[in-house]
Amino acid sequence: MSALEAFKAQFDTRHCHLNNAGLSPISRRARDVVRDWAERFYQEGYFADAAYDLLVANARASLATLLKTAPSQIAFFSSTAVAVSQVAFGLRLKHGDQVITGADEYGSNLYPWREACARSGATIVEIPSGPGGSFTTESIVAAITPETKVVAVSWVQFQAGALLDLKVLGGICQRQDILLVVDAIQGVGIYDMDFTGWGIDALCGGSHKWLVSPVGVGYLAISQKLFSQLQPIHVGAQSFGSCDDPTQERCVLKVDASRFEPGAKASIEIMALGASIDLILETGVSVIGHEVRRLALRLRKALTEQGYRVICPHTKSDAALEHEGHTGSIVSFSATASSAYKENRNIYAALRANGIHAVLRGQGVRLSPHAFNSDLEIDKAVNILSPKSSL
Ligand SMILES: Cc1ncc(COP(=O)(O)O)c(C=O)c1O
């Protein structure tokens, strides 16, 4: 069995999950961790303490491997929004500072920055977006001024899958001493990430999309440079040590990124995330990513042939992107360029009535195959929507 076949065999095939940029099903390994640990907590309670601490540490190490950073630079939270908020509010922005972001960023990335700027008197510059909520590195560069302190952007745009080149952006930010903060939830697990090599200062994400894990874990990877500048915004017993640690009362902050985790964590979810990340590492991000983009391309081509308008967030042609291996993971489409919400809703309803999970996003219907999906599932979706006039 190939690595890809072994990955696919980890998923239940009863439903057709084509909204993996929204909420993916979890892998069998993750499910088994949840089952086993519910039973262990039921039977063993505190006697399982050391065992789950070790597995949470393993999950942190696996995530660090996936992102290419050190476990000591990772903190766990409950969602991406909490991780972004830790950075936005912990930076202590001040009047005159400028934050650059995209006008159509997902709310968990946009609102913490808007609010942190409003409270501190810093200025937020929201770059207007083109098709599918995308914007280019050039438009970010054009917005930079001597006051720019932070560039806060998504790696992969959630509406239509536009991909920013973080290596290029990281280099630009480093040369100008600007912090690069990335919401990477739509990319981690399907595109290779090099947190350290690309010069990213903070990377935020969550468990429930491409990492095929239960909802409820957010994470932050933080650079050594930013670590010392960032104030913990939530503080509790575990910011300093543990209840068994006599140094706790001296309130000296921990020396690694776990100082940003103030108290007890969602241990079962984190352990399950660790199991899914190990599966992804064993399979290979490039193997998974290649299959995701192959299936997405199959879908894009078939929908285009049926006369649908597939929103292309990229400036290059599909052929050029395919050649570079950069076709998107997300396929957003509508019946025509001027389709009204009602028409998109009909498409969504037809898919849903036939057992396919899609979602309405931006100006279209969004489908997002994962590597566990099959050609048959892609073809089923296209058949439901064919011919276009039948809807
Ligand atoms: C770009 C992006 N960021 C973050 C999230 C999730 O945010 P949170 O974990 O805060 O719910 C999503 C999707 O739900 C998303 O598309």
The ligand as an SDF file (V2000), in Angstrom:
LIG
                    3D

 16 16  0  0  0  0  0  0  0  0999 V2000
   -8.2590   31.9310    7.4030 C   0  0  0  0  0  0  0  0  0  0  0  0
   -8.9270   31.3300    8.6050 C   0  0  0  0  0  0  0  0  0  0  0  0
   -8.4410   31.5910    9.8230 N   0  0  0  0  0  0  0  0  0  0  0  0
   -8.9710   31.0410   10.9200 C   0  0  0  0  0  0  0  0  0  0  0  0
  -10.0680   30.2020   10.8500 C   0  0  0  0  0  0  0  0  0  0  0  0
  -10.6010   29.5660   12.0840 C   0  0  0  0  0  0  0  0  0  0  0  0
  -10.5470   30.4380   13.1640 O   0  0  0  0  0  0  0  0  0  0  0  0
  -10.8950   29.9580   14.6270 P   0  0  0  0  0  0  0  0  0  0  0  0
   -9.9810   28.8290   14.9510 O   0  0  0  0  0  0  0  0  0  0  0  0
  -10.6420   31.1520   15.4630 O   0  0  0  0  0  0  0  0  0  0  0  0
  -12.3370   29.5440   14.6380 O   0  0  0  0  0  0  0  0  0  0  0  0
  -10.6360   29.9360    9.5850 C   0  0  0  0  0  0  0  0  0  0  0  0
  -11.8300   29.0820    9.3940 C   0  0  0  0  0  0  0  0  0  0  0  0
  -12.6460   28.7770   10.1920 O   0  0  0  0  0  0  0  0  0  0  0  0
  -10.0290   30.5030    8.4400 C   0  0  0  0  0  0  0  0  0  0  0  0
  -10.5040   30.2280    7.2190 O   0  0  0  0  0  0  0  0  0  0  0  0
  1  2  1  0
  2  3  1  0
  2 15  2  0
  3  4  2  0
  4  5  1  0
  5  6  1  0
  5 12  2  0
  6  7  1  0
  7  8  1  0
  8  9  2  0
  8 10  1  0
  8 11  1  0
 12 13  1  0
 12 15  1  0
 13 14  2  0
 15 16  1  0
M  END
$$$$
